Amino acid sequence: MAEILVLDIAASKTGALSVLRDFYEYVLKRCGECTDEWIFVTGSPEILGSSSSSKIRTIVRSDVKASSAARLKFELLSGGAWVNSLKPDIVFSLENMLPKGIDRSIRQVLYIHQPVGFQKEKKFSLFKRSEREQALYQKFYHKLILASARRADCSVVQTEWMKDALIKDANLPEDRVFKVRPDIPDLSGYVRSGEFRPDSFFYPASDLPYKNHIVMDKAAELLKSRGYAPKLRYTKDQLLSREEVFAEYNRSTLVFPSYIETFGMPLGEARQFGNPILASDAGFSREVLSGYDNAHFFNPFDEGALADLMQEVMEGKIVPHKPCKVDPVMSSYSKLVDIILEGL
């Protein structure tokens, strides 16, 4: 029997929170078949649902969640001693970093999903308000992530490009870094033929600077100057239900100009519908769209290149293909647990 401490105090929104909740739900289901005990450490009591299992409990550290300074104090000064006091067999961090000072007798596994520091396409500025958060990750937190990876017994990333980048940046041996692709949901039940609209373009993404909505706006302006009338829809402007997103996948071309992603889940989802996908020419998009013959790539800093592709869609030169079902793979969370428990 092992006692596993899962750290994710930082998670509160978007993809990071989804990963934590999905992993928690997987552990809940698994607990009926194992003797291991799990302790989840979060930043607030609302993050995870209650569990009736005696093998799972939750600790809330809202004091650590209170501020960036409190988080850094925990990561660099007090967190290691606190973890040691709980005497777990394993620490699994879902928040890109491991607290400094964890006893070496405790197995340490790190899950890294913050790509900003690993990419080389863009240098963010501390002097631009819109880029300050990304600049901090690139210039400061990235060093802490690399230091954590060096202390960890092993690290887990979502894509091959992140694996290669981590091995290079942290100077790690290949056998200490594992790639575990996220689960892509099977959306074949939502596919509807005959709904595609050549003038409709969809981009589901938040309003972070590197999501790069601006190149799409500029491409649309170029197209209007050429006499075309593209219709753009962004989720940064309005919150859509999952069903509404799937409806857009049916009727629209997915445009994905983001140039920094760990994985890029919309690419994995939309390829199941067979419609054109116009994606930034980056390592993550090439990887996720590998084998999809209706993927078209453009320089994410060149609105003219994107406008040309959008024009080809509107003129019927790029058309829908046959839907492409998701490849069945072993559950990513099953793989994660196997890695966490390895050697015990």
Backbone hydrogen bonds in HBPLUS format (Angstrom, degrees):
<---DONOR---> <-ACCEPTOR-->    atom                        ^
c    i                          cat <-CA-CA->   ^        H-A-AA   ^      H-
h    n   atom  resd res      DA  || num        DHA   H-A  angle D-A-AA Bond
n    s   type  num  typ     dist DA aas  dist angle  dist       angle   num
A0037-GLU N   A0002-ALA O   2.89 MM  35  6.30 162.8  1.92 159.0 164.9     1
A0089-ASP N   A0003-GLU O   2.90 MM  86  5.29 151.4  1.98 140.4 149.9     2
A0090-ILE N   A0003-GLU O   3.22 MM  87  6.50 153.2  2.29 156.8 155.9     3
A0004-ILE N   A0037-GLU O   2.81 MM  33  6.23 164.7  1.84 165.6 167.3     4
A0039-ILE N   A0004-ILE O   2.85 MM  35  6.20 157.9  1.90 164.6 166.8     5
A0005-LEU N   A0090-ILE O   2.86 MM  85  6.15 171.3  1.87 154.9 156.6     6
A0092-PHE N   A0005-LEU O   2.78 MM  87  6.09 167.8  1.80 163.0 165.0     7
A0006-VAL N   A0039-ILE O   2.71 MM  33  5.98 171.7  1.72 165.1 168.0     8
A0041-VAL N   A0006-VAL O   2.79 MM  35  6.01 168.5  1.80 177.7 173.7     9
A0007-LEU N   A0092-PHE O   2.87 MM  85  6.18 154.8  1.93 142.1 150.5    10
A0094-LEU N   A0007-LEU O   2.89 MM  87  6.02 173.6  1.90 166.3 167.4    11
A0008-ASP N   A0041-VAL O   2.96 MM  33  5.94 156.8  2.01 161.9 166.9    12
A0017-LEU N   A0013-LYS O   3.38 MM   4  5.15 162.3  2.42 123.9 124.3    13
A0018-SER N   A0014-THR O   3.18 MM   4  6.46 155.5  2.24 149.7 157.2    14
A0019-VAL N   A0015-GLY O   2.95 MM   4  6.20 159.1  1.99 156.2 160.7    15
A0020-LEU N   A0016-ALA O   3.14 MM   4  6.40 163.2  2.17 146.3 150.3    16
A0021-ARG N   A0017-LEU O   2.95 MM   4  6.17 171.3  1.96 155.7 157.7    17
A0022-ASP N   A0018-SER O   2.87 MM   4  5.95 162.3  1.90 150.7 156.3    18
A0023-PHE N   A0019-VAL O   2.91 MM   4  5.99 159.4  1.95 149.3 155.2    19
A0024-TYR N   A0020-LEU O   2.90 MM   4  6.07 158.3  1.94 150.3 156.7    20
A0025-GLU N   A0021-ARG O   2.93 MM   4  6.15 159.2  1.97 148.3 153.4    21
A0026-TYR N   A0022-ASP O   2.97 MM   4  6.21 152.3  2.05 143.9 151.7    22
A0027-VAL N   A0023-PHE O   2.94 MM   4  6.23 160.5  1.98 151.8 156.6    23
A0028-LEU N   A0024-TYR O   2.91 MM   4  6.19 154.6  1.98 148.9 156.3    24
A0029-LYS N   A0025-GLU O   3.14 MM   4  6.42 157.9  2.19 146.8 151.1    25
A0030-ARG N   A0026-TYR O   2.94 MM   4  6.17 154.6  2.00 148.7 156.7    26
A0031-CYS N   A0027-VAL O   2.89 MM   4  5.91 140.4  2.05 150.0 158.5    27
A0033-GLU N   A0030-ARG O   2.86 MM   3  5.65 164.9  1.89 126.5 131.7    28
A0038-TRP N   A0055-LYS O   2.73 MM  17  6.10 168.2  1.75 165.6 167.5    29
A0057-ARG N   A0038-TRP O   3.04 MM  19  6.54 151.2  2.13 154.4 163.5    30
A0040-PHE N   A0057-ARG O   2.94 MM  17  6.39 161.5  1.97 157.0 159.9    31
A0059-ILE N   A0040-PHE O   2.82 MM  19  6.16 160.7  1.85 152.1 157.1    32
A0042-THR N   A0059-ILE O   2.96 MM  17  6.43 151.1  2.04 158.5 167.2    33
A0061-ARG N   A0042-THR O   2.82 MM  19  6.13 171.4  1.82 169.3 168.3    34
A0047-ILE N   A0044-SER O   3.38 MM   3  5.87 167.7  2.39 115.1 118.6    35
A0056-ILE N   A0053-SER O   3.46 MM   3  5.69 170.6  2.47 106.3 108.2    36
A0064-VAL N   A0061-ARG O   3.18 MM   3  5.56 133.3  2.41 105.1 115.4    37
A0065-LYS N   A0061-ARG O   3.32 MM   4  6.67 150.7  2.42 141.2 149.4    38
A0066-ALA N   A0062-SER O   3.09 MM   4  6.05 117.9  2.49 135.3 148.6    39
A0071-ARG N   A0067-SER O   3.02 MM   4  6.30 153.5  2.09 144.8 152.3    40
A0072-LEU N   A0068-SER O   2.94 MM   4  6.19 159.4  1.99 148.7 153.7    41
A0073-LYS N   A0069-ALA O   2.94 MM   4  6.15 157.0  1.99 147.4 153.9    42
A0074-PHE N   A0070-ALA O   3.02 MM   4  6.21 154.6  2.08 143.4 150.0    43
A0075-GLU N   A0071-ARG O   2.93 MM   4  6.19 161.7  1.96 151.1 156.1    44
A0076-LEU N   A0072-LEU O   2.84 MM   4  5.88 159.6  1.88 153.6 158.3    45
A0077-LEU N   A0073-LYS O   2.79 MM   4  5.20 149.5  1.88 137.0 144.7    46
A0078-SER N   A0073-LYS O   2.98 MM   5  6.27 155.0  2.04 144.4 151.9    47
A0079-GLY N   A0074-PHE O   2.67 MM   5  4.36 133.1  1.89 125.8 133.4    48
A0100-LYS N   A0075-GLU O   2.70 MM  25  5.95 165.9  1.72 161.2 161.7    49
A0082-TRP N   A0078-SER O   3.18 MM   4  6.41 158.5  2.23 153.0 159.5    50
A0083-VAL N   A0079-GLY O   2.91 MM   4  6.14 163.4  1.94 155.6 159.6    51
A0084-ASN N   A0080-GLY O   2.93 MM   4  6.16 163.7  1.95 151.2 156.0    52
A0085-SER N   A0081-ALA O   3.01 MM   4  6.22 142.4  2.15 141.6 151.1    53
A0086-LEU N   A0083-VAL O   3.06 MM   3  5.46 144.3  2.19 108.6 118.5    54
A0087-LYS N   A0084-ASN O   3.07 MM   3  5.18 147.7  2.17 102.9 112.7    55
A0107-ARG N   A0089-ASP O   3.06 MM  18  6.36 152.3  2.14 155.8 147.1    56
A0091-VAL N   A0107-ARG O   2.77 MM  16  6.19 158.9  1.81 167.7 175.2    57
A0109-VAL N   A0091-VAL O   2.87 MM  18  6.21 165.1  1.89 166.6 171.4    58
A0093-SER N   A0109-VAL O   2.93 MM  16  6.39 158.1  1.98 166.7 169.2    59
A0111-TYR N   A0093-SER O   2.84 MM  18  5.99 153.3  1.92 166.6 175.3    60
A0096-ASN N   A0111-TYR O   3.32 MM  15  5.77 144.2  2.45 167.2 160.8    61
A0106-ILE N   A0103-ASP O   3.02 MM   3  5.68 164.1  2.04 119.7 124.9    62
A0153-ASP N   A0108-GLN O   2.82 MM  45  5.33 145.0  1.94 136.3 147.6    63
A0110-LEU N   A0154-CYS O   3.08 MM  44  6.50 161.8  2.11 148.8 154.5    64
A0156-VAL N   A0110-LEU O   2.71 MM  46  6.16 148.0  1.81 158.7 167.2    65
A0112-ILE N   A0156-VAL O   2.92 MM  44  6.16 164.7  1.94 169.0 173.2    66
A0118-PHE N   A0115-PRO O   2.92 MM   3  5.33 137.4  2.11 112.6 125.3    67
A0119-GLN N   A0115-PRO O   3.27 MM   4  6.45 138.6  2.45 161.1 172.8    68
A0128-LYS N   A0125-SER O   3.46 MM   3  5.58 164.6  2.49 101.4 105.7    69
A0131-GLU N   A0128-LYS O   2.92 MM   3  5.34 146.5  2.03 112.5 122.8    70
A0132-ARG N   A0128-LYS O   3.01 MM   4  5.95 116.8  2.42 152.1 169.2    71
A0132-ARG N   A0129-ARG O   3.43 MM   3  5.24 157.3  2.48  98.1 104.4    72
A0135-ALA N   A0131-GLU O   2.84 MM   4  6.02 153.3  1.91 156.5 165.6    73
A0136-LEU N   A0132-ARG O   2.97 MM   4  6.23 152.3  2.05 150.0 156.2    74
A0137-TYR N   A0133-GLU O   3.17 MM   4  6.52 157.2  2.23 145.1 150.8    75
A0138-GLN N   A0134-GLN O   2.89 MM   4  6.11 154.6  1.95 146.7 154.3    76
A0139-LYS N   A0135-ALA O   2.82 MM   4  5.89 163.5  1.84 154.3 157.8    77
A0140-PHE N   A0136-LEU O   2.83 MM   4  5.29 151.0  1.91 139.3 146.3    78
A0141-TYR N   A0136-LEU O   2.99 MM   5  6.32 155.3  2.05 143.8 150.7    79
A0142-HIS N   A0137-TYR O   2.86 MM   5  5.61 129.8  2.12 142.4 151.2    80
A0143-LYS N   A0140-PHE O   3.11 MM   3  5.69 133.2  2.34 112.0 122.3    81
A0144-LEU N   A0141-TYR O   3.00 MM   3  5.03 118.1  2.39  96.4 112.1    82
A0145-ILE N   A0141-TYR O   2.87 MM   4  6.22 152.5  1.95 154.3 162.7    83
A0146-LEU N   A0142-HIS O   2.97 MM   4  6.24 161.1  2.01 149.7 153.9    84
A0147-ALA N   A0143-LYS O   2.99 MM   4  6.17 156.1  2.04 142.2 148.9    85
A0148-SER N   A0144-LEU O   2.91 MM   4  6.11 152.8  1.99 143.7 151.1    86
A0149-ALA N   A0145-ILE O   2.94 MM   4  6.22 155.0  2.00 148.6 155.6    87
A0150-ARG N   A0146-LEU O   3.02 MM   4  6.31 146.6  2.14 144.8 153.5    88
A0151-ARG N   A0147-ALA O   3.14 MM   4  6.45 144.0  2.28 141.4 150.5    89
A0151-ARG N   A0148-SER O   3.11 MM   3  5.14 122.4  2.46  94.7 109.1    90
A0152-ALA N   A0148-SER O   2.94 MM   4  6.12 141.5  2.09 148.0 159.2    91
A0155-SER N   A0176-ARG O   2.88 MM  21  6.31 153.8  1.95 150.9 158.1    92
A0178-PHE N   A0155-SER O   2.86 MM  23  6.25 162.4  1.89 156.1 161.5    93
A0157-VAL N   A0178-PHE O   2.88 MM  21  6.29 160.0  1.92 165.4 172.2    94
A0180-VAL N   A0157-VAL O   2.83 MM  23  6.16 165.2  1.85 167.1 169.5    95
A0163-LYS N   A0159-THR O   3.07 MM   4  6.36 150.7  2.16 142.9 151.6    96
A0164-ASP N   A0160-GLU O   2.92 MM   4  6.19 166.6  1.94 155.0 157.2    97
A0165-ALA N   A0161-TRP O   3.00 MM   4  6.13 157.0  2.05 139.5 146.3    98
A0166-LEU N   A0162-MET O   2.86 MM   4  5.97 160.0  1.90 148.2 153.2    99
A0167-ILE N   A0163-LYS O   3.00 MM   4  6.18 168.4  2.02 154.2 157.4   100
A0168-LYS N   A0164-ASP O   3.07 MM   4  6.23 156.4  2.12 143.9 150.4   101
A0169-ASP N   A0165-ALA O   2.80 MM   4  5.92 174.5  1.80 155.9 157.8   102
A0170-ALA N   A0166-LEU O   2.91 MM   4  5.70 163.9  1.93 148.2 153.0   103
A0171-ASN N   A0167-ILE O   2.97 MM   4  5.31 113.9  2.42 123.7 136.0   104
A0172-LEU N   A0167-ILE O   3.07 MM   5  4.74 145.2  2.20 123.1 133.4   105
A0176-ARG N   A0173-PRO O   3.09 MM   3  5.80 165.2  2.11 123.5 126.0   106
A0177-VAL N   A0174-GLU O   3.25 MM   3  5.70 166.5  2.27 118.5 119.2   107
A0190-TYR N   A0187-LEU O   2.87 MM   3  5.49 164.2  1.89 122.4 127.8   108
A0191-VAL N   A0188-SER O   3.35 MM   3  5.39 162.7  2.38 103.7 108.8   109
A0197-ARG N   A0251-ARG O   2.82 MM  54  5.38 158.6  1.86 135.4 135.6   110
A0200-SER N   A0197-ARG O   3.08 MM   3  5.51 169.7  2.09 123.3 125.3   111
A0231-LYS N   A0199-ASP O   2.74 MM  32  5.85 168.1  1.75 178.0 173.9   112
A0253-THR N   A0200-SER O   3.00 MM  53  6.36 166.2  2.02 148.4 149.2   113
A0201-PHE N   A0231-LYS O   2.83 MM  30  6.04 162.1  1.86 174.4 171.9   114
A0233-ARG N   A0201-PHE O   2.94 MM  32  6.37 138.6  2.12 156.0 167.7   115
A0202-PHE N   A0253-THR O   2.92 MM  51  6.10 165.6  1.94 155.3 158.3   116
A0255-VAL N   A0202-PHE O   2.95 MM  53  5.95 167.1  1.97 152.8 155.9   117
A0203-TYR N   A0233-ARG O   3.00 MM  30  6.35 157.8  2.05 169.9 173.0   118
A0235-THR N   A0203-TYR O   3.40 MM  32  6.80 150.7  2.50 143.7 142.6   119
A0211-LYS N   A0208-LEU O   3.00 MM   3  5.49 155.6  2.06 116.1 124.0   120
A0212-ASN N   A0209-PRO O   3.12 MM   3  5.84 158.5  2.17 116.3 122.1   121
A0259-TYR N   A0210-TYR O   3.36 MM  49  6.19 152.6  2.44 158.4 163.9   122
A0216-MET N   A0213-HIS O   2.99 MM   3  5.33 127.5  2.28 105.6 119.5   123
A0217-ASP N   A0213-HIS O   3.02 MM   4  6.41 155.0  2.08 154.0 161.8   124
A0218-LYS N   A0214-ILE O   2.93 MM   4  6.14 160.9  1.97 149.9 154.8   125
A0219-ALA N   A0215-VAL O   2.98 MM   4  6.06 148.8  2.08 133.8 142.4   126
A0220-ALA N   A0216-MET O   2.98 MM   4  6.20 153.4  2.05 144.6 151.3   127
A0221-GLU N   A0217-ASP O   3.04 MM   4  6.38 151.6  2.13 145.3 152.8   128
A0222-LEU N   A0218-LYS O   3.02 MM   4  6.31 154.8  2.08 146.4 153.0   129
A0223-LEU N   A0219-ALA O   2.97 MM   4  6.26 156.2  2.02 147.6 154.1   130
A0224-LYS N   A0220-ALA O   2.93 MM   4  6.22 152.0  2.01 146.5 154.1   131
A0225-SER N   A0221-GLU O   3.05 MM   4  6.34 148.3  2.16 144.3 152.5   132
A0226-ARG N   A0223-LEU O   2.97 MM   3  4.97 138.6  2.15  96.2 108.9   133
A0228-TYR N   A0223-LEU O   2.92 MM   5  5.28 165.9  1.94 144.5 140.8   134
A0227-GLY N   A0224-LYS O   3.06 MM   3  5.03 159.3  2.10 101.5 107.6   135
A0244-GLU N   A0241-SER O   3.11 MM   3  5.14 120.8  2.47  95.8 110.3   136
A0245-VAL N   A0241-SER O   3.02 MM   4  6.38 151.2  2.11 149.9 158.0   137
A0246-PHE N   A0242-ARG O   2.95 MM   4  6.27 157.8  2.00 150.0 155.8   138
A0247-ALA N   A0243-GLU O   2.98 MM   4  6.20 147.6  2.09 139.5 148.5   139
A0248-GLU N   A0244-GLU O   3.05 MM   4  6.34 147.0  2.16 140.6 148.7   140
A0248-GLU N   A0245-VAL O   3.09 MM   3  5.10 118.8  2.48  93.8 108.7   141
A0249-TYR N   A0245-VAL O   2.99 MM   4  6.39 148.6  2.09 146.6 155.6   142
A0250-ASN N   A0246-PHE O   3.15 MM   4  6.49 140.1  2.32 140.1 150.0   143
A0250-ASN N   A0247-ALA O   3.16 MM   3  5.13 126.2  2.46  92.3 105.9   144
A0251-ARG N   A0247-ALA O   3.21 MM   4  6.54 149.0  2.31 144.4 151.8   145
A0252-SER N   A0248-GLU O   2.81 MM   4  5.43 139.4  1.97 155.6 160.4   146
A0254-LEU N   A0276-PRO O   3.26 MM  22  6.65 142.1  2.41 162.3 157.9   147
A0278-LEU N   A0254-LEU O   2.85 MM  24  6.24 164.8  1.88 165.3 169.9   148
A0256-PHE N   A0278-LEU O   2.74 MM  22  6.13 161.9  1.77 163.3 165.7   149
A0280-SER N   A0256-PHE O   2.97 MM  24  6.25 149.2  2.06 157.0 147.1   150
A0267-LEU N   A0264-GLY O   3.03 MM   3  5.79 142.9  2.17 123.2 132.0   151
A0268-GLY N   A0265-MET O   2.93 MM   3  5.17 116.9  2.33 106.6 122.0   152
A0269-GLU N   A0265-MET O   2.97 MM   4  6.28 147.9  2.08 154.8 165.0   153
A0270-ALA N   A0266-PRO O   2.80 MM   4  5.80 173.2  1.81 150.6 153.0   154
A0271-ARG N   A0267-LEU O   3.28 MM   4  6.15 152.7  2.36 141.3 146.5   155
A0272-GLN N   A0269-GLU O   3.19 MM   3  5.92 160.2  2.23 117.1 123.0   156
A0273-PHE N   A0270-ALA O   2.99 MM   3  5.61 169.1  2.00 122.1 125.7   157
A0321-HIS N   A0274-GLY O   2.74 MM  47  4.76 174.5  1.74 139.8 141.8   158
A0277-ILE N   A0294-ASN O   3.06 MM  17  6.37 153.6  2.14 162.9 162.7   159
A0296-HIS N   A0277-ILE O   2.84 MM  19  6.12 154.7  1.90 167.6 174.9   160
A0279-ALA N   A0296-HIS O   2.86 MM  17  6.23 154.6  1.92 154.8 162.9   161
A0298-PHE N   A0279-ALA O   3.04 MM  19  6.36 143.8  2.17 147.8 155.7   162
A0282-ALA N   A0280-SER O   2.95 MM   2  5.68 117.5  2.35 112.8  95.7   163
A0281-ASP N   A0298-PHE O   2.85 MM  17  5.29 142.9  1.98 148.1 145.0   164
A0286-ARG N   A0282-ALA O   3.03 MM   4  6.18 165.9  2.05 159.9 164.0   165
A0287-GLU N   A0283-GLY O   3.06 MM   4  6.16 151.6  2.14 143.3 151.1   166
A0288-VAL N   A0284-PHE O   2.92 MM   4  6.15 169.5  1.93 155.2 157.3   167
A0289-LEU N   A0285-SER O   2.98 MM   4  5.87 155.2  2.04 144.6 151.4   168
A0290-SER N   A0287-GLU O   3.33 MM   3  5.22 164.8  2.36 101.6 105.4   169
A0292-TYR N   A0289-LEU O   2.97 MM   3  5.43 161.5  2.01 139.6 139.6   170
A0302-ASP N   A0299-ASN O   3.01 MM   3  5.38 158.5  2.06 126.1 125.2   171
A0306-LEU N   A0302-ASP O   3.32 MM   4  6.74 158.0  2.38 149.6 155.4   172
A0307-ALA N   A0303-GLU O   2.82 MM   4  5.99 160.5  1.86 148.3 154.4   173
A0308-ASP N   A0304-GLY O   2.97 MM   4  6.15 151.4  2.05 144.5 151.5   174
A0309-LEU N   A0305-ALA O   3.29 MM   4  6.57 155.5  2.35 141.6 146.9   175
A0310-MET N   A0306-LEU O   2.92 MM   4  6.21 164.7  1.95 158.1 162.6   176
A0311-GLN N   A0307-ALA O   2.87 MM   4  6.00 152.4  1.95 145.6 153.3   177
A0312-GLU N   A0308-ASP O   3.05 MM   4  6.34 148.8  2.16 141.1 149.0   178
A0313-VAL N   A0309-LEU O   3.07 MM   4  6.46 148.6  2.18 147.0 155.3   179
A0314-MET N   A0310-MET O   3.00 MM   4  6.30 162.5  2.03 150.8 155.0   180
A0315-GLU N   A0311-GLN O   2.89 MM   4  6.08 140.0  2.06 145.9 156.8   181
A0317-LYS N   A0312-GLU O   2.81 MM   5  4.98 142.3  1.95 161.3 161.0   182
A0318-ILE N   A0312-GLU O   3.19 MM   6  5.65 143.7  2.33 119.1 115.9   183
A0316-GLY N   A0313-VAL O   3.08 MM   3  5.21 158.7  2.13 105.4 111.9   184
A0334-SER N   A0331-SER O   3.18 MM   3  5.18 124.8  2.50  95.7 109.3   185
A0335-LYS N   A0331-SER O   3.14 MM   4  6.52 157.5  2.19 149.7 155.2   186
A0336-LEU N   A0332-SER O   2.90 MM   4  6.16 154.0  1.97 142.2 150.0   187
A0337-VAL N   A0333-TYR O   3.00 MM   4  6.20 163.3  2.03 145.7 148.8   188
A0338-ASP N   A0334-SER O   3.06 MM   4  6.32 158.3  2.11 146.2 152.4   189
A0339-ILE N   A0335-LYS O   2.97 MM   4  6.28 154.9  2.03 152.0 158.5   190
A0340-ILE N   A0336-LEU O   2.86 MM   4  6.14 161.0  1.89 154.7 160.4   191
A0341-LEU N   A0337-VAL O   2.95 MM   4  6.07 161.6  1.98 153.3 157.1   192
A0342-GLU N   A0339-ILE O   3.30 MM   3  5.13 156.9  2.35  98.6 105.4   193
A0344-LEU N   A0341-LEU O   3.08 MM   3  5.73 158.7  2.12 146.3 145.4   194
